[in-house]
Amino acid sequence: MNETEAALTELSKTENPVVYKSIGSILVKSEKADMLEDLNKKKESIGIRITTIEKQEDRVKKKLEEMQKNLQKALGGQPTSG
């Protein structure tokens, strides 16, 4: 995400309507407006993925806590390490 934000920042500084983007080892001519649109879509997509992963992480943590509580009950209330 940082790389995309940096690219957006640098792209917004240029007044030239024609820019070049790197595709593999070559540079391809592109319109600044198209590049801004592509980068903004990429940034949005990355943001959605981050949010999804954070939600999954929260669910896994809650499930782990629940399993630890159940294990403690099964072991007669002995505290578990970890």
ABEGO torsion letter per residue (X at the ends): XAAAAAAAAAAAABABABBBBBBEABBBBBBAAAAAAAAAAAAAAAAAAAAAAAAAAAAAAAAAAAAAAAAAAAAGGBBBBX
